[in-house]
Amino acid sequence: MTSTTGKTASSNRPAPGKAGRAEDSRAAQLREANINPRTGLATDYLNHFNEAIMLLEMIPDMPDCAEDFLLWHPLSYAEHFTASNFKARDLAISAYESTAPQIRAEFDNITSAMTSILTAVSAAMREVRQDKTRATLAEQATGWVKPLVALAGGIINGGAEADVDYVMTH
């Protein structure tokens, strides 16, 4: 009887190596699409914030760029990829949805902070009329958002903490 139970239990498990090959195949697919297979996140999303930073950095020297910045609007991760020409956008969205909850929460908190800053600066720029004030707002916002983009990039690329977590769970 014990041997039958052992066979039944083992027949429900994938054959040795098949799960590993499927994970390796998925990881290769993600890498090919420039999605980190450890985190399930793509740096392409940061282009959305880098665009806003680039526009903000231009405002002190070219005040008319404030109008371009005011056209920028926040997009969620899924919205960004849905609107993009990213060839593996469905894979990027799917991988994001499968990201470990702790990593995703940390990433979402940082991108929410960036969105809040950029939205608040946009609202403030709409209220002011002096180019010097807009330039000051742009410089301050850039100083706040750039380090957050770097933090988000670290999460995407699986910084030291993510590496330890990955190794411990796999």
CYANA upper distance limits for C-alpha pairs under 8 A (distance plus 0.5 A):
  1 MET  CA      5 THR  CA      6.89
  2 THR  CA      6 GLY  CA      6.72
  3 SER  CA      7 LYS  CA      6.73
  4 THR  CA      8 THR  CA      6.70
  5 THR  CA      9 ALA  CA      6.63
  6 GLY  CA     10 SER  CA      6.58
  7 LYS  CA     11 SER  CA      6.42
  8 THR  CA     12 ASN  CA      7.09
  9 ALA  CA     13 ARG  CA      7.60
 14 PRO  CA     18 LYS  CA      6.92
 14 PRO  CA     19 ALA  CA      7.04
 15 ALA  CA     19 ALA  CA      8.10
 17 GLY  CA     21 ARG  CA      6.58
 18 LYS  CA     22 ALA  CA      6.70
 19 ALA  CA     23 GLU  CA      6.68
 20 GLY  CA     24 ASP  CA      6.56
 21 ARG  CA     25 SER  CA      6.50
 22 ALA  CA     26 ARG  CA      6.64
 23 GLU  CA     27 ALA  CA      6.55
 24 ASP  CA     28 ALA  CA      6.61
 25 SER  CA     29 GLN  CA      6.67
 26 ARG  CA     30 LEU  CA      6.67
 26 ARG  CA     37 PRO  CA      8.28
 27 ALA  CA     31 ARG  CA      6.59
 27 ALA  CA     37 PRO  CA      5.50
 27 ALA  CA     38 ARG  CA      8.49
 28 ALA  CA     32 GLU  CA      6.56
 28 ALA  CA     37 PRO  CA      8.30
 29 GLN  CA     33 ALA  CA      6.91
 30 LEU  CA     34 ASN  CA      6.80
 30 LEU  CA     35 ILE  CA      5.39
 30 LEU  CA     36 ASN  CA      6.93
 30 LEU  CA     37 PRO  CA      6.08
 30 LEU  CA     40 GLY  CA      8.21
 30 LEU  CA     91 LEU  CA      8.19
 31 ARG  CA     35 ILE  CA      5.88
 31 ARG  CA     36 ASN  CA      6.56
 31 ARG  CA     37 PRO  CA      6.79
 33 ALA  CA     87 LYS  CA      8.17
 33 ALA  CA     88 ALA  CA      6.50
 34 ASN  CA     42 ALA  CA      6.74
 34 ASN  CA     43 THR  CA      8.15
 35 ILE  CA     40 GLY  CA      6.57
 35 ILE  CA     41 LEU  CA      5.96
 35 ILE  CA     42 ALA  CA      4.88
 35 ILE  CA     43 THR  CA      7.82
 35 ILE  CA     92 ALA  CA      7.29
 36 ASN  CA     40 GLY  CA      5.81
 36 ASN  CA     41 LEU  CA      6.05
 36 ASN  CA     42 ALA  CA      6.68
 36 ASN  CA    156 ILE  CA      7.21
 36 ASN  CA    157 ASN  CA      6.81
 36 ASN  CA    158 GLY  CA      8.36
 37 PRO  CA     41 LEU  CA      8.16
 38 ARG  CA    158 GLY  CA      7.31
 38 ARG  CA    166 TYR  CA      7.55
 39 THR  CA     99 THR  CA      6.53
 39 THR  CA    100 ALA  CA      7.77
 39 THR  CA    103 ILE  CA      7.67
 39 THR  CA    155 ILE  CA      8.15
 39 THR  CA    156 ILE  CA      6.63
 39 THR  CA    157 ASN  CA      7.69
 39 THR  CA    158 GLY  CA      6.72
 39 THR  CA    162 ALA  CA      8.37
 40 GLY  CA     92 ALA  CA      8.03
 40 GLY  CA     95 ALA  CA      5.27
 40 GLY  CA     96 TYR  CA      5.90
 40 GLY  CA     98 SER  CA      7.50
 40 GLY  CA     99 THR  CA      5.80
 40 GLY  CA    156 ILE  CA      8.15
 41 LEU  CA     92 ALA  CA      7.55
 41 LEU  CA     95 ALA  CA      7.26
 41 LEU  CA     96 TYR  CA      6.18
 41 LEU  CA     99 THR  CA      7.90
 41 LEU  CA    156 ILE  CA      5.73
 41 LEU  CA    157 ASN  CA      8.38
 42 ALA  CA     92 ALA  CA      7.31
 42 ALA  CA    156 ILE  CA      6.87
 43 THR  CA     47 ASN  CA      7.91
 43 THR  CA    153 GLY  CA      7.04
 43 THR  CA    156 ILE  CA      6.97
 44 ASP  CA     48 HIS  CA      8.24
 45 TYR  CA     49 PHE  CA      8.16
 45 TYR  CA     77 TYR  CA      6.91
 45 TYR  CA     80 HIS  CA      7.17
 45 TYR  CA     81 PHE  CA      7.96
 46 LEU  CA     50 ASN  CA      6.61
 46 LEU  CA    149 VAL  CA      7.30
 46 LEU  CA    152 ALA  CA      8.36
 46 LEU  CA    153 GLY  CA      8.05
 47 ASN  CA     51 GLU  CA      6.43
 48 HIS  CA     52 ALA  CA      7.45
 48 HIS  CA     75 LEU  CA      8.27
 48 HIS  CA     80 HIS  CA      7.86
 49 PHE  CA     53 ILE  CA      6.81
 49 PHE  CA    114 MET  CA      8.22
 49 PHE  CA    149 VAL  CA      7.91
 50 ASN  CA     54 MET  CA      6.51
 50 ASN  CA    149 VAL  CA      8.36
 51 GLU  CA     55 LEU  CA      6.85
 52 ALA  CA     56 LEU  CA      6.66
 52 ALA  CA     69 PHE  CA      6.84
 52 ALA  CA     72 TRP  CA      7.18
 52 ALA  CA    118 LEU  CA      8.30
 53 ILE  CA     57 GLU  CA      6.57
 53 ILE  CA    142 THR  CA      6.39
 53 ILE  CA    145 VAL  CA      8.05
 53 ILE  CA    146 LYS  CA      7.91
 54 MET  CA     58 MET  CA      6.97
 55 LEU  CA     59 ILE  CA      7.13
 55 LEU  CA     65 CYS  CA      6.86
 55 LEU  CA     66 ALA  CA      7.85
 55 LEU  CA     68 ASP  CA      7.46
 55 LEU  CA     69 PHE  CA      6.07
 56 LEU  CA     60 PRO  CA      8.42
 56 LEU  CA     65 CYS  CA      8.17
 56 LEU  CA     66 ALA  CA      7.73
 56 LEU  CA     69 PHE  CA      7.13
 56 LEU  CA    138 ALA  CA      5.42
 56 LEU  CA    139 GLU  CA      7.54
 56 LEU  CA    141 ALA  CA      8.19
 56 LEU  CA    142 THR  CA      7.13
 57 GLU  CA    138 ALA  CA      7.17
 57 GLU  CA    139 GLU  CA      7.31
 57 GLU  CA    142 THR  CA      7.46
 58 MET  CA     62 MET  CA      6.20
 58 MET  CA     63 PRO  CA      8.03
 58 MET  CA     65 CYS  CA      6.87
 59 ILE  CA     63 PRO  CA      5.12
 59 ILE  CA     64 ASP  CA      7.42
 59 ILE  CA     65 CYS  CA      5.79
 59 ILE  CA     66 ALA  CA      6.23
 59 ILE  CA    134 ARG  CA      7.90
 59 ILE  CA    135 ALA  CA      6.14
 59 ILE  CA    138 ALA  CA      7.17
 60 PRO  CA    131 ASP  CA      8.35
 60 PRO  CA    132 LYS  CA      7.97
 60 PRO  CA    134 ARG  CA      8.25
 60 PRO  CA    135 ALA  CA      5.02
 60 PRO  CA    136 THR  CA      8.13
 60 PRO  CA    138 ALA  CA      7.93
 60 PRO  CA    139 GLU  CA      8.19
 63 PRO  CA    131 ASP  CA      6.42
 63 PRO  CA    134 ARG  CA      8.26
 63 PRO  CA    135 ALA  CA      7.78
 64 ASP  CA     68 ASP  CA      8.09
 65 CYS  CA     69 PHE  CA      6.84
 66 ALA  CA     70 LEU  CA      6.66
 66 ALA  CA    125 MET  CA      8.30
 66 ALA  CA    134 ARG  CA      7.90
 67 GLU  CA     71 LEU  CA      7.11
 68 ASP  CA     72 TRP  CA      7.47
 69 PHE  CA    122 SER  CA      8.02
 70 LEU  CA    122 SER  CA      6.37
 70 LEU  CA    125 MET  CA      8.37
 70 LEU  CA    126 ARG  CA      8.19
 73 HIS  CA    119 THR  CA      8.18
 74 PRO  CA    115 THR  CA      6.63
 74 PRO  CA    119 THR  CA      8.06
 75 LEU  CA     79 GLU  CA      5.95
 75 LEU  CA     80 HIS  CA      6.01
 76 SER  CA     80 HIS  CA      6.49
 77 TYR  CA     81 PHE  CA      6.97
 77 TYR  CA     93 ILE  CA      7.94
 78 ALA  CA     82 THR  CA      6.46
 78 ALA  CA     93 ILE  CA      6.10
 79 GLU  CA     83 ALA  CA      6.58
 80 HIS  CA     84 SER  CA      6.59
 81 PHE  CA     85 ASN  CA      8.09
 81 PHE  CA     86 PHE  CA      7.09
 81 PHE  CA     89 ARG  CA      5.75
 81 PHE  CA     90 ASP  CA      8.20
 81 PHE  CA     92 ALA  CA      7.80
 81 PHE  CA     93 ILE  CA      7.52
 82 THR  CA     89 ARG  CA      7.01
 82 THR  CA     90 ASP  CA      8.23
 84 SER  CA     89 ARG  CA      8.01
 85 ASN  CA     89 ARG  CA      8.13
 88 ALA  CA     92 ALA  CA      6.64
 89 ARG  CA     93 ILE  CA      6.71
 90 ASP  CA     94 SER  CA      6.58
 91 LEU  CA     95 ALA  CA      6.42
 92 ALA  CA     96 TYR  CA      6.60
 93 ILE  CA     97 GLU  CA      6.74
 94 SER  CA     98 SER  CA      6.82
 95 ALA  CA     99 THR  CA      6.66
 96 TYR  CA    104 ARG  CA      8.13
 99 THR  CA    103 ILE  CA      7.29
 99 THR  CA    104 ARG  CA      6.36
100 ALA  CA    104 ARG  CA      6.55
101 PRO  CA    105 ALA  CA      6.41
102 GLN  CA    106 GLU  CA      6.78
103 ILE  CA    107 PHE  CA      6.61
103 ILE  CA    155 ILE  CA      7.66
103 ILE  CA    162 ALA  CA      8.22
104 ARG  CA    108 ASP  CA      6.38
105 ALA  CA    109 ASN  CA      6.51
106 GLU  CA    110 ILE  CA      6.94
106 GLU  CA    155 ILE  CA      8.35
107 PHE  CA    111 THR  CA      6.75
107 PHE  CA    152 ALA  CA      6.50
107 PHE  CA    155 ILE  CA      6.99
107 PHE  CA    156 ILE  CA      8.31
108 ASP  CA    112 SER  CA      6.34
109 ASN  CA    113 ALA  CA      6.70
110 ILE  CA    114 MET  CA      6.84
110 ILE  CA    148 LEU  CA      6.92
110 ILE  CA    151 LEU  CA      8.10
110 ILE  CA    152 ALA  CA      6.91
111 THR  CA    115 THR  CA      6.60
111 THR  CA    148 LEU  CA      8.28
111 THR  CA    149 VAL  CA      8.49
111 THR  CA    152 ALA  CA      7.70
112 SER  CA    116 SER  CA      6.56
113 ALA  CA    117 ILE  CA      6.71
114 MET  CA    118 LEU  CA      6.65
114 MET  CA    145 VAL  CA      6.28
114 MET  CA    148 LEU  CA      7.29
114 MET  CA    149 VAL  CA      8.37
115 THR  CA    119 THR  CA      6.42
116 SER  CA    120 ALA  CA      6.52
117 ILE  CA    121 VAL  CA      6.60
117 ILE  CA    141 ALA  CA      7.35
117 ILE  CA    144 TRP  CA      8.35
117 ILE  CA    145 VAL  CA      7.87
118 LEU  CA    122 SER  CA      6.52
118 LEU  CA    141 ALA  CA      7.48
118 LEU  CA    145 VAL  CA      8.48
119 THR  CA    123 ALA  CA      6.73
120 ALA  CA    124 ALA  CA      6.67
121 VAL  CA    125 MET  CA      6.53
121 VAL  CA    137 LEU  CA      7.07
121 VAL  CA    138 ALA  CA      8.04
121 VAL  CA    141 ALA  CA      7.38
122 SER  CA    126 ARG  CA      6.79
123 ALA  CA    127 GLU  CA      7.13
124 ALA  CA    128 VAL  CA      7.01
124 ALA  CA    137 LEU  CA      8.48
125 MET  CA    129 ARG  CA      8.16
125 MET  CA    134 ARG  CA      6.29
125 MET  CA    137 LEU  CA      7.90
128 VAL  CA    133 THR  CA      7.48
128 VAL  CA    134 ARG  CA      7.53
129 ARG  CA    133 THR  CA      8.17
129 ARG  CA    134 ARG  CA      8.18
130 GLN  CA    134 ARG  CA      6.98
131 ASP  CA    135 ALA  CA      6.54
132 LYS  CA    136 THR  CA      6.73
133 THR  CA    137 LEU  CA      6.71
134 ARG  CA    138 ALA  CA      6.56
135 ALA  CA    139 GLU  CA      6.65
136 THR  CA    140 GLN  CA      6.66
137 LEU  CA    141 ALA  CA      6.55
138 ALA  CA    142 THR  CA      6.59
139 GLU  CA    143 GLY  CA      6.77
140 GLN  CA    144 TRP  CA      6.87
141 ALA  CA    145 VAL  CA      6.48
142 THR  CA    146 LYS  CA      6.29
143 GLY  CA    147 PRO  CA      7.76
144 TRP  CA    148 LEU  CA      7.56
145 VAL  CA    149 VAL  CA      6.75
146 LYS  CA    150 ALA  CA      6.93
147 PRO  CA    151 LEU  CA      6.77
148 LEU  CA    152 ALA  CA      6.60
149 VAL  CA    153 GLY  CA      6.57
150 ALA  CA    154 GLY  CA      6.74
151 LEU  CA    155 ILE  CA      6.91
152 ALA  CA    156 ILE  CA      6.70
153 GLY  CA    157 ASN  CA      6.51
154 GLY  CA    158 GLY  CA      6.47
154 GLY  CA    159 GLY  CA      5.60
155 ILE  CA    159 GLY  CA      6.26
155 ILE  CA    162 ALA  CA      7.86
158 GLY  CA    162 ALA  CA      5.36
158 GLY  CA    163 ASP  CA      6.40
159 GLY  CA    163 ASP  CA      6.72
160 ALA  CA    164 VAL  CA      6.85
161 GLU  CA    165 ASP  CA      6.76
162 ALA  CA    166 TYR  CA      6.50
163 ASP  CA    167 VAL  CA      6.63
164 VAL  CA    168 MET  CA      6.61
165 ASP  CA    169 THR  CA      6.73
166 TYR  CA    170 HIS  CA      6.58
